[in-house]
Amino acid sequence: MKKQVLITLCLFLTGSLLSAQTLDEVLKAHFAAMGQDALLKVNTMKVTGKLVQAGLEIPFIQMTARPSGLRIEATLQGLTLIQTYDGKEGWNINPFAGITEPQPMSADEMKTLKYQADMDGILWNWKEKGLTVTLDGQEEVEGTNCFKIKIGTPEGDTYTNYLDTEDYILVRTNAKIKLQGNETESDNYFSNYMMVEGIATPGKFVTKINGQIANTIVTEKVELNVVLDPSLFGKPGK
């Protein structure tokens, strides 16, 4: 009996070791699933969709360009919110808050845009970006078993990416970000993926704060390698 138990235990441990994956292996599979090779050939991207918040549907356009250009426009009732980032400076026009002239962003505001403007994604070449990345086991996300990948930034913020263990697609991101000395936490859920010229793009993006839905982003159109004037990413109206 003892011998049989030992044999069973050895078989279990051997199976566990064979099925275990390293961080590099998980990331390699993730990049393949997301179409990283195709993404690396893209120089500009334009995403059109709508933001659903508090019962309102707000059309938006997000434009990104290598190496670090980002512009977001959201329009409602004739008013347009604009955010821009060029890798060094960020600007904000928010008529909904009474801000009708471009205002410079703080360092705290820009640090999140830096990763949003990174077309390759935060995990690509993470060592060169000065990040710390670890594979922290597995966890279930709304019924889907996921790999947990923890990401630490030089600014002291933490992101945790959850990748489906079957297809390695990004399912959820938990972000803990320090703003003006206080830590804010949010969860982003990705679904309804569509393939755009070999690149996996989420068609739906839900943000939750304290478990409650803050907003939902629906992607309607993705255009690659469109002509975007570099001035779009600088100070608006300049």
Contacts in CASP RR format, 6 or more apart in sequence:
PFRMAT RR
TARGET T0000
AUTHOR 0000-0000-0000
METHOD contacts of the structure
MODEL  1
MKKQVLITLCLFLTGSLLSAQTLDEVLKAHFAAMGQDALLKVNTMKVTGK
LVQAGLEIPFIQMTARPSGLRIEATLQGLTLIQTYDGKEGWNINPFAGIT
EPQPMSADEMKTLKYQADMDGILWNWKEKGLTVTLDGQEEVEGTNCFKIK
IGTPEGDTYTNYLDTEDYILVRTNAKIKLQGNETESDNYFSNYMMVEGIA
TPGKFVTKINGQIANTIVTEKVELNVVLDPSLFGKPGK
21 135 0 8 1.000
21 147 0 8 1.000
22 135 0 8 1.000
23 133 0 8 1.000
23 134 0 8 1.000
23 135 0 8 1.000
23 149 0 8 1.000
26 135 0 8 1.000
26 147 0 8 1.000
26 149 0 8 1.000
26 163 0 8 1.000
26 168 0 8 1.000
27 123 0 8 1.000
27 149 0 8 1.000
29 168 0 8 1.000
30 123 0 8 1.000
30 163 0 8 1.000
30 168 0 8 1.000
30 169 0 8 1.000
30 170 0 8 1.000
31 37 0 8 1.000
31 123 0 8 1.000
31 124 0 8 1.000
32 168 0 8 1.000
33 167 0 8 1.000
33 168 0 8 1.000
33 169 0 8 1.000
33 200 0 8 1.000
34 168 0 8 1.000
34 169 0 8 1.000
34 170 0 8 1.000
34 199 0 8 1.000
34 200 0 8 1.000
35 198 0 8 1.000
35 199 0 8 1.000
35 200 0 8 1.000
36 120 0 8 1.000
36 124 0 8 1.000
38 197 0 8 1.000
38 198 0 8 1.000
38 199 0 8 1.000
39 119 0 8 1.000
39 120 0 8 1.000
39 199 0 8 1.000
40 120 0 8 1.000
42 119 0 8 1.000
42 199 0 8 1.000
42 224 0 8 1.000
42 225 0 8 1.000
43 65 0 8 1.000
43 66 0 8 1.000
43 225 0 8 1.000
44 63 0 8 1.000
44 64 0 8 1.000
44 65 0 8 1.000
44 66 0 8 1.000
44 224 0 8 1.000
44 225 0 8 1.000
44 226 0 8 1.000
44 227 0 8 1.000
44 228 0 8 1.000
45 63 0 8 1.000
45 64 0 8 1.000
45 65 0 8 1.000
45 119 0 8 1.000
45 222 0 8 1.000
45 223 0 8 1.000
45 224 0 8 1.000
45 226 0 8 1.000
46 61 0 8 1.000
46 62 0 8 1.000
46 63 0 8 1.000
46 222 0 8 1.000
46 223 0 8 1.000
46 226 0 8 1.000
46 228 0 8 1.000
47 61 0 8 1.000
47 62 0 8 1.000
47 63 0 8 1.000
47 219 0 8 1.000
47 221 0 8 1.000
47 222 0 8 1.000
47 223 0 8 1.000
48 59 0 8 1.000
48 60 0 8 1.000
48 61 0 8 1.000
48 219 0 8 1.000
48 220 0 8 1.000
48 221 0 8 1.000
48 222 0 8 1.000
48 223 0 8 1.000
49 59 0 8 1.000
49 60 0 8 1.000
49 61 0 8 1.000
49 217 0 8 1.000
49 218 0 8 1.000
49 219 0 8 1.000
49 220 0 8 1.000
49 221 0 8 1.000
50 57 0 8 1.000
50 58 0 8 1.000
50 59 0 8 1.000
50 60 0 8 1.000
50 217 0 8 1.000
50 218 0 8 1.000
50 220 0 8 1.000
51 57 0 8 1.000
51 58 0 8 1.000
51 59 0 8 1.000
51 60 0 8 1.000
51 74 0 8 1.000
51 215 0 8 1.000
51 216 0 8 1.000
51 217 0 8 1.000
52 58 0 8 1.000
52 215 0 8 1.000
52 216 0 8 1.000
52 217 0 8 1.000
52 218 0 8 1.000
53 214 0 8 1.000
53 215 0 8 1.000
53 216 0 8 1.000
56 76 0 8 1.000
58 74 0 8 1.000
58 75 0 8 1.000
58 76 0 8 1.000
59 74 0 8 1.000
59 75 0 8 1.000
59 76 0 8 1.000
60 72 0 8 1.000
60 73 0 8 1.000
60 74 0 8 1.000
60 75 0 8 1.000
60 217 0 8 1.000
61 71 0 8 1.000
61 72 0 8 1.000
61 73 0 8 1.000
62 70 0 8 1.000
62 71 0 8 1.000
62 72 0 8 1.000
62 73 0 8 1.000
63 69 0 8 1.000
63 70 0 8 1.000
63 71 0 8 1.000
63 72 0 8 1.000
63 228 0 8 1.000
63 232 0 8 1.000
63 233 0 8 1.000
64 70 0 8 1.000
64 71 0 8 1.000
64 117 0 8 1.000
64 119 0 8 1.000
65 228 0 8 1.000
65 230 0 8 1.000
65 232 0 8 1.000
65 233 0 8 1.000
66 119 0 8 1.000
67 87 0 8 1.000
68 85 0 8 1.000
68 86 0 8 1.000
68 87 0 8 1.000
68 114 0 8 1.000
68 117 0 8 1.000
68 118 0 8 1.000
69 85 0 8 1.000
69 86 0 8 1.000
69 87 0 8 1.000
69 117 0 8 1.000
69 233 0 8 1.000
70 83 0 8 1.000
70 84 0 8 1.000
70 85 0 8 1.000
70 113 0 8 1.000
70 116 0 8 1.000
70 117 0 8 1.000
70 233 0 8 1.000
71 82 0 8 1.000
71 83 0 8 1.000
71 84 0 8 1.000
71 85 0 8 1.000
71 232 0 8 1.000
71 233 0 8 1.000
72 81 0 8 1.000
72 82 0 8 1.000
72 83 0 8 1.000
72 84 0 8 1.000
73 80 0 8 1.000
73 81 0 8 1.000
73 82 0 8 1.000
74 80 0 8 1.000
74 81 0 8 1.000
75 81 0 8 1.000
76 96 0 8 1.000
79 95 0 8 1.000
79 96 0 8 1.000
80 93 0 8 1.000
80 95 0 8 1.000
81 93 0 8 1.000
81 94 0 8 1.000
81 95 0 8 1.000
81 96 0 8 1.000
82 91 0 8 1.000
82 92 0 8 1.000
82 93 0 8 1.000
82 102 0 8 1.000
82 236 0 8 1.000
83 90 0 8 1.000
83 91 0 8 1.000
83 92 0 8 1.000
83 93 0 8 1.000
83 105 0 8 1.000
83 113 0 8 1.000
84 90 0 8 1.000
84 91 0 8 1.000
84 232 0 8 1.000
84 233 0 8 1.000
84 234 0 8 1.000
84 235 0 8 1.000
84 236 0 8 1.000
85 91 0 8 1.000
85 105 0 8 1.000
85 110 0 8 1.000
85 113 0 8 1.000
85 114 0 8 1.000
85 116 0 8 1.000
85 117 0 8 1.000
85 233 0 8 1.000
86 233 0 8 1.000
86 234 0 8 1.000
87 114 0 8 1.000
87 117 0 8 1.000
89 104 0 8 1.000
89 105 0 8 1.000
89 110 0 8 1.000
89 234 0 8 1.000
89 235 0 8 1.000
90 104 0 8 1.000
90 105 0 8 1.000
90 109 0 8 1.000
90 110 0 8 1.000
90 113 0 8 1.000
90 234 0 8 1.000
91 102 0 8 1.000
91 103 0 8 1.000
91 104 0 8 1.000
91 105 0 8 1.000
91 234 0 8 1.000
91 235 0 8 1.000
91 236 0 8 1.000
92 99 0 8 1.000
92 102 0 8 1.000
92 103 0 8 1.000
92 104 0 8 1.000
92 105 0 8 1.000
92 109 0 8 1.000
93 99 0 8 1.000
93 100 0 8 1.000
93 101 0 8 1.000
93 102 0 8 1.000
93 103 0 8 1.000
93 236 0 8 1.000
102 235 0 8 1.000
102 236 0 8 1.000
102 237 0 8 1.000
102 238 0 8 1.000
105 113 0 8 1.000
106 180 0 8 1.000
108 178 0 8 1.000
108 179 0 8 1.000
108 180 0 8 1.000
109 179 0 8 1.000
111 153 0 8 1.000
111 155 0 8 1.000
111 157 0 8 1.000
111 177 0 8 1.000
112 177 0 8 1.000
115 121 0 8 1.000
115 122 0 8 1.000
115 153 0 8 1.000
118 124 0 8 1.000
122 129 0 8 1.000
122 131 0 8 1.000
122 151 0 8 1.000
122 159 0 8 1.000
122 161 0 8 1.000
123 133 0 8 1.000
123 149 0 8 1.000
123 151 0 8 1.000
123 161 0 8 1.000
126 133 0 8 1.000
126 151 0 8 1.000
130 153 0 8 1.000
130 154 0 8 1.000
131 151 0 8 1.000
131 152 0 8 1.000
131 153 0 8 1.000
131 154 0 8 1.000
132 151 0 8 1.000
132 152 0 8 1.000
133 149 0 8 1.000
133 150 0 8 1.000
133 151 0 8 1.000
133 152 0 8 1.000
134 149 0 8 1.000
134 150 0 8 1.000
135 147 0 8 1.000
135 148 0 8 1.000
135 149 0 8 1.000
136 148 0 8 1.000
136 149 0 8 1.000
136 150 0 8 1.000
136 160 0 8 1.000
137 147 0 8 1.000
137 148 0 8 1.000
138 145 0 8 1.000
138 146 0 8 1.000
138 147 0 8 1.000
138 148 0 8 1.000
138 165 0 8 1.000
139 145 0 8 1.000
139 146 0 8 1.000
139 148 0 8 1.000
139 162 0 8 1.000
140 146 0 8 1.000
141 162 0 8 1.000
141 171 0 8 1.000
141 172 0 8 1.000
141 189 0 8 1.000
142 171 0 8 1.000
142 189 0 8 1.000
144 164 0 8 1.000
144 171 0 8 1.000
145 164 0 8 1.000
145 165 0 8 1.000
145 166 0 8 1.000
146 162 0 8 1.000
146 163 0 8 1.000
146 164 0 8 1.000
146 165 0 8 1.000
146 171 0 8 1.000
146 172 0 8 1.000
147 162 0 8 1.000
147 163 0 8 1.000
147 165 0 8 1.000
147 168 0 8 1.000
148 160 0 8 1.000
148 161 0 8 1.000
148 162 0 8 1.000
149 160 0 8 1.000
149 161 0 8 1.000
149 162 0 8 1.000
149 163 0 8 1.000
150 158 0 8 1.000
150 159 0 8 1.000
150 160 0 8 1.000
151 158 0 8 1.000
151 159 0 8 1.000
151 160 0 8 1.000
151 161 0 8 1.000
152 158 0 8 1.000
152 159 0 8 1.000
153 159 0 8 1.000
155 178 0 8 1.000
156 178 0 8 1.000
157 175 0 8 1.000
157 176 0 8 1.000
157 177 0 8 1.000
157 178 0 8 1.000
158 175 0 8 1.000
158 176 0 8 1.000
159 173 0 8 1.000
159 174 0 8 1.000
159 175 0 8 1.000
159 176 0 8 1.000
160 173 0 8 1.000
160 174 0 8 1.000
161 170 0 8 1.000
161 172 0 8 1.000
161 173 0 8 1.000
162 170 0 8 1.000
162 171 0 8 1.000
162 172 0 8 1.000
162 173 0 8 1.000
162 174 0 8 1.000
163 169 0 8 1.000
163 170 0 8 1.000
163 171 0 8 1.000
164 171 0 8 1.000
169 190 0 8 1.000
169 193 0 8 1.000
169 200 0 8 1.000
170 190 0 8 1.000
170 202 0 8 1.000
171 189 0 8 1.000
171 190 0 8 1.000
171 191 0 8 1.000
172 187 0 8 1.000
172 188 0 8 1.000
172 189 0 8 1.000
172 190 0 8 1.000
173 187 0 8 1.000
173 188 0 8 1.000
173 190 0 8 1.000
174 185 0 8 1.000
174 186 0 8 1.000
174 187 0 8 1.000
174 188 0 8 1.000
175 185 0 8 1.000
175 186 0 8 1.000
175 187 0 8 1.000
175 188 0 8 1.000
176 183 0 8 1.000
176 184 0 8 1.000
176 185 0 8 1.000
177 183 0 8 1.000
177 184 0 8 1.000
177 185 0 8 1.000
177 186 0 8 1.000
178 184 0 8 1.000
185 209 0 8 1.000
186 207 0 8 1.000
186 208 0 8 1.000
186 209 0 8 1.000
186 214 0 8 1.000
187 207 0 8 1.000
187 208 0 8 1.000
187 209 0 8 1.000
187 211 0 8 1.000
188 205 0 8 1.000
188 206 0 8 1.000
188 207 0 8 1.000
188 208 0 8 1.000
189 205 0 8 1.000
189 206 0 8 1.000
189 207 0 8 1.000
189 208 0 8 1.000
190 202 0 8 1.000
190 203 0 8 1.000
190 204 0 8 1.000
190 205 0 8 1.000
191 202 0 8 1.000
191 203 0 8 1.000
191 204 0 8 1.000
191 206 0 8 1.000
192 202 0 8 1.000
192 203 0 8 1.000
192 204 0 8 1.000
193 200 0 8 1.000
193 201 0 8 1.000
193 202 0 8 1.000
193 203 0 8 1.000
194 200 0 8 1.000
194 201 0 8 1.000
194 203 0 8 1.000
194 219 0 8 1.000
194 222 0 8 1.000
195 201 0 8 1.000
196 222 0 8 1.000
196 224 0 8 1.000
197 224 0 8 1.000
199 224 0 8 1.000
201 219 0 8 1.000
201 222 0 8 1.000
202 219 0 8 1.000
203 218 0 8 1.000
203 219 0 8 1.000
204 216 0 8 1.000
204 217 0 8 1.000
204 218 0 8 1.000
204 219 0 8 1.000
205 216 0 8 1.000
205 217 0 8 1.000
205 218 0 8 1.000
205 219 0 8 1.000
206 213 0 8 1.000
206 215 0 8 1.000
206 216 0 8 1.000
206 217 0 8 1.000
207 213 0 8 1.000
207 214 0 8 1.000
207 215 0 8 1.000
207 216 0 8 1.000
207 217 0 8 1.000
208 214 0 8 1.000
231 238 0 8 1.000
END
